[in-house]
């Protein structure tokens, strides 16, 4: 009797999960009011700015050792100078479906990557809705993709007029803006 009841509950949960995942409107996955100013995650406040992105973007960036390479997609631009790579390398630049001003950059076919010289990354926060963002400088952070926790502060320049933060790095990862 308990086994049959358990199977029905599991089946009902599976049906509900499948129905929720079949919605063609990805923006509907985030419901309710905008995240609070001090948005709490699994392990306390992240400090990352709330900046929902309902239209993920992704592109490939091919970088030549002699020429470098650059790429701009909505929400981010990446500039890799000549000499930053030892051989032609392809990178994925992605602005994910997320509730933060975040970018992910990673090499195709490699588990990790260090540049020979720093690259420049610019994250646009023009789509972010809070007026309080203009009150204090924003910073770019290397973040954990799993928990969205801050791992390393990146030296950043916040251009309040253009509403974008530019930083330099020699490694690839996920980066997000924080207050």
Buried (B, 14 or more C-beta within 10 A) or exposed (E): EEEEEEEEEEEEEEEEEEEEEEEEEEEEEEEEEEBEEEBEEEEEEBBBBBBBBBEEBEBEBEBBBEEBBBBBBEBBBBBBBEEBBEEEBEBBBBBBBBBBBBBBBBBEEEEEBEBEEBBBBBBBBEBBEBEEBEEEEBBBBBBBBEEBBBEEEBEBBBEBEEBBBBBBBEEBBBBBBBB
